[in-house]
Amino acid sequence: MGTATGTVATVHAGGPGTVPGAQGRDVPVRWVWLAAWPVTAVFVLSNAATPLYVLWQREMGFSKGTLTVVFACYILGLLGSLLVSGVVSDRLGRKPVLLPALGLALVACLVFATAGGVAALVVARLCTGVAVGAVVSAGMAAVTDVAGPARRRLAALIASCAMVFGAGVGPLLAGVLSETLPGPTVTVFVVEAVLLATAVAVVVRMPVRRPVRNGVGGGTEVAEAGAGAEAGAGAEAGAGAEAGAGAEGRSGAWVRVPGVPRGAGWQLALGIAVFAPGITATSFVLSLGPSLLSGLLGTGSRIVSGALAFAMFLAATGVQFAVRRLRRRTVLVAGAAATALGMLALVAAVHTGSVPALGGAALLAGAGQGMGQLGGLSLLNSTVPAGRLAEANAALNVGGYLPAGVLPVTAGYLSDGVGLTLGATIFGAVLAGGAVAGGVLVLRGRGRRVESAE
């Protein structure tokens, strides 16, 4: 990739196992997959604590309201991180954001493993949220940088799958370890710390370079081997416009609500319209699933609840490979439909006590998030210059995680007031309606914005 925009053609003389990567030389395809490992490792941590809260609650004696506050601290840290990590990554590079994020994730493991009170859990969840926010902006952009301009759609697929696969492995791993090994609240985070340490090693060796100032309006471009040769061939139509978009994003405040360059706003809006209901649906199933399983199956097994979460996120991973060759518009509409059907299945499970309906709801919700996430990331990867990509990823995730953090908590309090059945029904209906609205938005005239990015 010869410039920060990724539009300049690169002469590619490598073999079949290489792609032109972020340093202007052939990068083995395995590095595109390895670059996604830090994303997976941090997302394992994001949900690893979920099966353990019942143990901490029993040991520390805190209420369900306090547990809600602990969960909310994760979203607070994540959203706060997204306000700065995307901009910093685009200006300073991916590694200066990823390495501190992984360090903070290791700190979270230490605090979780030694937690003796609610304050420690709050700190650990806050650190986890900050680390996740940095990884979804800088880490997912790093995958695209390593892949190079010729593999941007593949990069979106791998980065998106890395996120949801890690989110699914976390609760399953924690459930199995906590049921089979001694010291569950310690063992889980020792294993996770080892995973994070390997991710640090990957980032250190990752073939990406930090941007350098180009001396024009404070803009930056990626420093790469052979950049001078490509610059001679890079005076082509469109490069100047995208360079301007990159420079536009590198002026102004370091801490700000993340956004996208002019002309990419509708792609972002369409991605959020489908991704936000999808990730909110999986958050709702994740929070409600253990309670429903306990009532339906009469079991509090952490392995069973972890397996439900894993199946949901495995569906989110698998569906992305299944639809990767479809048009983005088709992927987004299918994602909206899956989310709506998933919420209807969840309402049916609550009313009928059906375990198959609960399983179907989890699988459909996972598929909805997976397709919404893939569609949104693919739109951004195809329209946003590399120099603004981390900030654009942050914007997509702010749009998704804000309702995903707020609405399930609201639904929890609603269920306390009117009962689980009515509360889940109201929430499921609202979320299904939101998913349908997102699908209609994509299908109608604004959907032409999706086709233009194909």
C-alpha positions in Angstrom: 0.0 0.0 0.0 1.8 3.1 -1.2 -0.2 5.8 0.6 -2.5 6.1 3.5 -5.5 5.9 1.2 -4.6 2.5 -0.2 -5.7 3.6 -3.7 -2.3 3.6 -5.4 -1.6 0.5 -7.4 1.2 -1.7 -6.1 3.4 -3.9 -8.3 2.9 -7.4 -6.9 5.6 -9.9 -7.8 5.1 -12.3 -5.0 4.1 -15.8 -5.0 0.6 -17.2 -4.4 1.0 -17.2 -0.7 1.6 -13.5 -0.4 -0.3 -10.3 -0.6 0.9 -6.7 -1.0 0.9 -5.5 2.6 1.3 -2.4 4.7 5.0 -2.1 4.2 5.0 -2.0 0.4 6.4 -5.6 0.2 4.9 -9.0 -0.1 3.3 -10.1 3.2 2.5 -13.8 3.7 -1.2 -14.4 3.9 -0.7 -16.0 7.3 0.0 -12.5 8.7 -3.5 -11.4 7.8 -4.8 -14.1 10.1 -2.2 -13.5 12.7 -3.0 -9.8 12.8 -6.5 -10.7 13.9 -5.2 -12.8 16.9 -5.0 -9.7 19.3 -8.6 -8.9 18.5 -9.6 -12.5 19.4 -7.5 -12.6 22.6 -9.0 -9.4 24.0 -12.5 -10.4 23.1 -12.0 -13.7 25.0 -11.4 -11.5 28.0 -14.5 -9.4 27.3 -16.9 -12.2 28.1 -14.7 -14.5 30.2 -16.0 -13.1 33.5 -19.7 -13.7 32.6 -20.0 -17.2 34.0 -18.1 -16.2 37.2 -20.3 -13.5 38.5 -22.6 -15.9 40.3 -19.5 -17.1 42.2 -18.4 -13.5 43.1 -22.0 -12.6 44.0 -22.2 -15.6 46.4 -18.7 -14.8 47.9 -19.1 -11.0 48.1 -22.8 -10.8 48.7 -23.7 -8.0 46.3 -27.1 -7.3 44.8 -28.3 -7.6 41.2 -28.3 -3.9 41.0 -24.6 -3.8 41.9 -24.0 -6.4 39.2 -25.7 -4.1 36.7 -23.3 -1.3 37.7 -20.3 -3.7 37.2 -21.5 -4.5 33.7 -22.1 -0.8 32.9 -18.5 0.0 33.7 -17.4 -2.2 30.8 -19.5 -0.2 28.4 -18.3 3.1 30.0 -14.7 2.1 29.5 -15.3 0.9 25.9 -17.1 4.0 24.8 -14.6 6.3 26.4 -11.8 4.4 24.7 -13.5 4.7 21.3 -13.5 8.5 21.6 -9.8 8.6 21.4 -8.3 5.3 20.3 -9.3 5.5 16.6 -7.9 9.0 16.2 -4.7 8.2 18.0 -4.3 5.0 15.9 -4.7 6.8 12.6 -2.2 9.5 13.7 0.4 7.5 15.6 0.0 4.0 14.1 -1.6 0.7 15.2 1.1 -0.6 17.5 1.2 2.5 19.8 -2.5 1.8 20.6 -2.5 -2.0 20.6 0.4 -2.6 22.9 -0.9 -0.4 25.8 -4.4 -2.0 25.2 -3.0 -5.5 25.6 -1.0 -4.3 28.7 -4.3 -2.9 30.2 -6.0 -6.2 29.4 -3.2 -8.0 31.4 -3.8 -5.6 34.3 -7.5 -6.5 34.1 -6.6 -10.2 34.4 -4.5 -9.5 37.5 -7.3 -7.5 39.1 -9.9 -10.1 38.3 -7.8 -12.9 39.7 -7.1 -11.1 43.0 -10.5 -9.4 43.4 -11.6 -9.2 47.0 -14.5 -6.8 46.6 -16.9 -5.0 44.2 -14.4 -2.1 43.7 -11.9 -4.5 42.2 -14.5 -5.9 39.8 -15.4 -2.4 38.7 -11.8 -1.6 38.0 -11.2 -4.8 36.1 -14.3 -4.3 33.9 -13.4 -0.7 33.3 -9.9 -1.8 32.1 -11.4 -4.5 30.0 -13.7 -2.0 28.3 -10.9 0.4 27.5 -8.8 -2.4 26.0 -11.7 -3.7 23.9 -12.4 -0.2 22.6 -8.8 0.2 21.5 -8.7 -3.2 19.8 -11.9 -2.8 17.8 -10.6 0.5 16.3 -6.8 0.0 16.0 -6.8 -3.8 15.9 -9.3 -4.3 13.2 -7.7 -1.5 11.2 -4.4 -3.3 11.6 -5.8 -6.4 9.9 -6.8 -4.3 6.9 -3.3 -2.6 6.8 -1.5 -5.9 6.8 -3.9 -7.4 4.2 -3.3 -4.5 1.8 -5.7 -2.8 -0.7 -6.2 -6.0 -2.7 -7.5 -7.9 0.3 -9.8 -5.4 2.0 -12.9 -7.5 1.8 -11.0 -10.5 3.2 -9.6 -8.3 5.9 -13.1 -7.2 6.9 -14.2 -10.9 7.1 -11.3 -12.0 9.2 -11.4 -9.0 11.6 -15.1 -9.4 12.1 -14.9 -13.1 12.7 -12.0 -12.6 15.1 -14.2 -10.4 17.2 -17.3 -12.6 17.5 -15.2 -15.8 17.8 -13.3 -14.4 20.8 -16.5 -13.2 22.3 -17.9 -16.7 22.1 -14.8 -18.6 23.3 -14.6 -16.4 26.4 -17.7 -17.7 28.3 -17.2 -21.3 27.1 -13.6 -21.4 28.2 -14.5 -19.8 31.5 -17.4 -22.1 32.1 -15.4 -25.2 31.4 -12.3 -24.1 33.5 -14.4 -22.9 36.4 -16.4 -26.2 36.6 -13.4 -28.6 36.2 -10.4 -26.9 37.8 -9.7 -25.5 41.3 -9.6 -21.8 42.0 -12.0 -20.9 39.1 -11.8 -17.1 39.5 -8.0 -17.3 39.3 -7.4 -20.1 36.8 -9.6 -18.5 34.1 -7.6 -15.3 34.1 -4.2 -17.1 34.3 -5.1 -18.9 31.1 -6.4 -15.6 29.5 -3.1 -13.9 30.5 -1.2 -16.5 28.5 -3.4 -15.8 25.5 -2.8 -12.1 25.8 1.0 -12.6 26.1 1.0 -14.4 22.8 -1.0 -11.5 21.3 1.7 -9.1 22.5 4.3 -11.1 20.7 2.2 -11.0 17.5 1.8 -7.2 17.7 5.5 -6.6 18.2 6.3 -8.5 15.0 3.3 -7.4 13.0 4.4 -6.0 9.6 2.8 -2.5 9.9 4.5 0.8 10.1 3.5 4.0 11.9 2.3 7.0 9.9 4.7 9.9 9.3 4.0 13.6 8.7 3.8 14.5 5.1 4.3 18.2 5.8 1.0 19.2 4.1 -1.7 20.5 6.5 -0.6 18.2 9.2 -1.6 15.1 7.3 0.1 11.8 7.5 0.7 8.8 5.4 2.0 5.3 6.1 5.8 5.0 6.0 6.6 2.0 3.9 9.5 0.5 2.1 9.4 1.4 -1.6 6.9 4.3 -1.0 9.0 6.6 -3.1 8.7 4.4 -6.1 5.0 4.1 -5.7 4.6 7.8 -5.2 5.8 8.3 -8.7 3.1 6.1 -10.0 0.6 7.4 -7.5 -0.4 10.7 -9.2 -3.7 9.2 -10.4 -7.3 10.3 -10.3 -8.9 10.0 -6.9 -5.7 9.8 -4.9 -5.7 13.5 -4.1 -9.3 13.4 -3.0 -8.8 10.6 -0.6 -5.5 12.1 0.7 -7.5 15.2 1.5 -10.0 13.0 3.4 -7.2 11.5 5.4 -5.7 14.9 6.2 -9.1 16.2 7.2 -9.3 13.5 9.9 -5.9 14.3 11.3 -6.7 17.9 12.2 -8.7 18.9 15.2 -9.0 17.3 18.7 -7.5 14.1 19.7 -10.5 13.2 21.9 -13.8 13.5 19.9 -16.8 11.5 18.8 -15.4 9.3 16.0 -16.7 9.9 12.5 -16.0 9.2 8.8 -14.8 11.4 5.9 -17.3 13.3 3.8 -19.1 11.0 1.5 -19.0 8.0 3.7 -21.7 9.0 6.2 -24.5 7.0 4.7 -22.3 3.9 4.6 -21.7 4.3 8.3 -25.4 4.9 9.0 -26.5 1.9 7.0 -23.9 -0.3 8.8 -25.1 0.9 12.3 -28.8 0.5 11.3 -28.2 -3.3 11.0 -25.2 -3.9 13.3 -26.7 -2.1 16.3 -29.9 -4.2 16.6 -27.8 -7.3 16.0 -25.2 -6.7 18.7 -28.0 -5.5 21.1 -29.8 -8.8 20.5 -26.8 -10.9 21.3 -26.1 -8.8 24.5 -29.7 -9.4 25.5 -29.5 -13.2 25.0 -26.2 -13.2 26.8 -27.6 -11.5 29.8 -31.0 -13.3 29.8 -29.8 -16.8 28.7 -28.5 -18.1 32.1 -31.7 -17.1 33.9 -33.8 -18.8 31.2 -31.7 -21.9 31.2 -31.9 -22.1 34.9 -35.7 -21.9 34.8 -36.2 -24.2 31.7 -33.6 -26.9 32.5 -33.3 -26.5 36.3 -29.5 -26.1 36.0 -27.1 -23.4 37.0 -24.2 -25.1 35.1 -21.7 -22.6 33.9 -20.7 -25.0 31.1 -24.2 -25.0 29.8 -24.6 -21.3 29.8 -21.1 -20.9 28.3 -22.0 -23.3 25.6 -25.2 -21.3 24.7 -23.1 -18.2 24.4 -20.4 -20.0 22.3 -23.1 -21.4 20.0 -24.5 -18.0 19.4 -21.1 -16.4 18.6 -20.1 -19.5 16.6 -23.2 -18.8 14.4 -22.0 -15.2 14.1 -18.6 -16.5 12.9 -19.8 -19.2 10.5 -22.5 -17.1 8.8 -19.9 -14.6 7.8 -17.9 -17.2 5.9 -21.2 -18.5 4.3 -22.3 -15.0 3.0 -18.9 -13.6 2.2 -19.4 -13.7 -1.6 -22.9 -12.1 -1.5 -23.5 -8.5 -2.2 -23.2 -6.2 0.8 -26.8 -5.1 0.5 -28.0 -8.8 0.6 -25.8 -9.4 3.7 -27.2 -6.4 5.5 -30.8 -7.2 4.8 -30.3 -10.9 5.8 -28.7 -9.7 9.0 -31.7 -7.5 9.8 -34.1 -10.4 9.1 -32.1 -12.8 11.3 -32.1 -10.3 14.2 -35.9 -9.8 14.0 -36.6 -13.5 13.8 -34.2 -14.1 16.7 -36.1 -11.7 18.9 -39.4 -13.3 18.0 -38.0 -16.7 18.9 -36.8 -15.4 22.2 -40.2 -14.0 23.0 -41.6 -17.4 22.1 -39.1 -19.1 24.4 -40.1 -16.9 27.3 -43.8 -17.6 26.8 -43.6 -21.3 26.1 -40.6 -22.4 28.1 -39.2 -24.0 25.0 -35.5 -24.9 25.1 -35.3 -25.3 21.2 -36.8 -21.8 20.8 -34.2 -20.4 23.1 -31.5 -22.2 21.1 -32.9 -20.9 17.9 -33.1 -17.3 19.3 -29.4 -17.5 20.2 -28.4 -18.8 16.8 -30.5 -16.2 14.9 -29.2 -13.4 17.1 -25.7 -14.5 16.5 -26.3 -14.6 12.7 -27.8 -11.2 12.8 -24.9 -9.6 14.6 -22.4 -11.4 12.4 -24.0 -10.3 9.1 -24.6 -6.8 10.4 -21.0 -6.5 11.5 -19.5 -7.9 8.3 -21.7 -5.7 6.2 -20.8 -2.6 8.1 -17.1 -3.3 8.2 -17.1 -4.1 4.5 -18.8 -0.8 3.6 -16.2 1.1 5.6 -13.3 -0.8 4.2 -14.4 -0.1 0.7 -15.1 3.6 1.1 -12.8 5.0 3.9 -9.1 5.8 3.3 -6.7 3.8 5.4 -5.7 7.0 7.3 -9.2 7.3 8.7 -10.1 3.6 9.0 -9.5 3.1 12.7 -11.6 6.1 13.5 -14.4 4.8 11.2 -14.3 1.4 12.9 -14.6 3.2 16.2 -17.6 5.2 14.9 -19.3 1.9 13.8 -18.7 0.4 17.2 -20.0 3.4 19.1 -23.2 3.2 17.2 -23.5 -0.5 18.0 -22.3 -0.7 21.6 -24.2 2.3 22.9 -27.6 0.7 22.5 -26.1 -2.7 23.3 -25.0 -1.4 26.6 -28.0 0.7 27.5 -31.0 -1.3 26.3 -30.3 -4.6 28.0 -29.7 -2.8 31.4 -33.0 -1.0 30.8 -34.7 -4.3 30.0 -33.3 -5.8 33.2 -34.9 -3.1 35.3 -38.1 -3.3 33.3 -38.2 -7.1 34.0 -37.8 -6.4 37.7 -40.8 -4.1 37.6 -43.2 -5.9 35.4 -41.8 -9.5 35.4 -39.5 -11.4 33.1 -42.1 -12.5 30.6 -43.6 -9.1 29.9 -40.3 -7.2 30.1 -38.6 -9.6 27.6 -41.6 -9.4 25.4 -41.6 -5.6 25.2 -37.8 -5.5 24.7 -37.9 -8.2 22.0 -40.7 -6.5 20.1 -38.9 -3.1 20.2 -35.6 -4.7 19.0 -37.3 -6.7 16.3 -39.0 -3.5 15.1 -35.6 -1.7 15.1 -34.1 -4.5 13.0 -36.9 -4.4 10.5 -36.5 -0.6 10.2 -32.8 -1.1 9.5 -33.5 -3.6 6.8 -36.0 -1.3 5.2 -33.5 1.5 5.2 -31.0 -0.6 3.3 -33.6 -1.8 0.8 -35.0 1.6 -0.1 -33.4 4.4 -2.0 -30.6 4.8 0.5 -29.6 1.2 -0.3 -28.0 2.6 -3.5 -25.2 3.8 -1.3 -24.5 0.1 -0.5 -24.4 -0.9 -4.2 -22.0 2.0 -5.0 -19.5 0.5 -2.6 -19.6 -3.0 -4.2 
